[in-house]
């Protein structure tokens, strides 16, 4: 369950990263605008520069960014669901990771097509933090899921004699071990 809380914390961090800059748009190496995840998801307004010096503000949501936010929210709550939560967190992390990559590709292609290559989209810290954190949640939940399955297999083994109240006995040497021991305290055999 501890890994579920860490997973939820990581998804919470992804949500916070929506307020960091994700992309900057530059023209001839001159920064024109910076976009955060919250601007892309339509949470906050985008200030578009114009040639007359007055910036226009608009609120437009990019569906891919909205999906990434929804996957992060789903992962945040999935961390409290136990084994099912690990699977849901892995799915949320994988989908969020994929959608961030697709979003980056879409914005770069769109900027290139609309301006003939004059505008370039660069990645900022928020983008990289989201990618790394989503990868981390997938890794953490995968390890937790595999570890939990290994523990369940050990608990079903007939050669391990268990007595929950007094501990476990080693089938190799017969020594009594504490209930939470994984190895025999006397001979070192895996329990």
Rosetta blueprint (number, residue, H / E / L):
1 X L
2 X H
3 X H
4 X H
5 X H
6 X H
7 X H
8 X H
9 X H
10 X H
11 X H
12 X H
13 X H
14 X H
15 X H
16 X H
17 X H
18 X L
19 X L
20 X L
21 X E
22 X E
23 X E
24 X E
25 X E
26 X E
27 X E
28 X L
29 X L
30 X E
31 X E
32 X E
33 X E
34 X E
35 X E
36 X E
37 X H
38 X H
39 X H
40 X H
41 X L
42 X L
43 X L
44 X L
45 X L
46 X E
47 X E
48 X E
49 X L
50 X L
51 X L
52 X L
53 X L
54 X L
55 X L
56 X E
57 X E
58 X E
59 X L
60 X L
61 X L
62 X L
63 X H
64 X H
65 X H
66 X H
67 X H
68 X H
69 X H
70 X H
71 X H
72 X H
73 X H
74 X H
75 X H
76 X H
77 X H
78 X H
79 X L
80 X L
81 X L
82 X L
83 X H
84 X H
85 X H
86 X H
87 X H
88 X H
89 X H
90 X H
91 X H
92 X H
93 X H
94 X H
95 X H
96 X H
97 X H
98 X H
99 X H
100 X H
101 X H
102 X H
103 X H
104 X H
105 X H
106 X H
107 X H
108 X H
109 X H
110 X H
111 X H
112 X H
113 X H
114 X H
115 X H
116 X L
117 X L
118 X L
119 X E
120 X E
121 X E
122 X E
123 X E
124 X L
125 X H
126 X H
127 X H
128 X H
129 X H
130 X H
131 X H
132 X H
133 X H
134 X H
135 X H
136 X H
137 X H
138 X H
139 X H
140 X H
141 X H
142 X H
143 X H
144 X H
145 X H
146 X H
147 X H
148 X H
149 X H
150 X H
151 X H
152 X H
153 X H
154 X H
155 X H
156 X H
157 X L
158 X L
159 X L
160 X L
161 X E
162 X E
163 X E
164 X L
165 X L
166 X L
167 X E
168 X E
169 X E
170 X L
171 X L
172 X L
173 X L
174 X L
175 X L
176 X E
177 X E
178 X L
179 X L
180 X L
181 X L
182 X L
183 X E
184 X L
185 X L
186 X L
187 X L
188 X L
189 X L
190 X E
191 X L
